[in-house]
Amino acid sequence: MTIKDIQHEIIEEFSMFDDWMQRYEFMIELGKSLPLINDQYKTDDNIIKGCQSKVWLHAEMNDDKVVFTADSDAIITKGIIAILIRAFSNQTPKAIIEADTSFIDAIGLKEHLSPTRANGLVSMIKQIKMYAIAYQTQLN
């Protein structure tokens, strides 16, 4: 599945909910299903800077695809990173680098987050793209 296909799926899932309380509950459920980061990667090096909560993100290459795992100490933040991992994990570095992130706006996420959480969201996306750039550089 391409990143665009997955993003479209996420938009459709969010559109099924009438209000933001239901969407937050859905995000919390997504967070619970997040592929958890191995404790050995819960280090300061893997903490995403710019997030109010602690968010650990680990990436590794597996058959030319970047596989992400993550965790957070806050349930909403865990849901946010779960959405991003679903969209970008198991994709090639090139696809991640070139990916459009407008699906975040399409589900209305940014406008329903506090300014600090919205900044954290931007930091998460930036970190995911930085990992992809690093792996793309290794491939060249």
Buried (B, 14 or more C-beta within 10 A) or exposed (E): EEBEEBBBBBBEBBEEBEEBEEBBEBBBEBBEEBEEBEEEBBEEEBBBEBBEBBBBBBBEBEEEBBBBBBBBEBBBBBBBBBBBBBBBBBBBBBBBBEBEBEBBEBBBBEEEBEEEBBBBBBBBBEBBBEBBBEBBEEEE
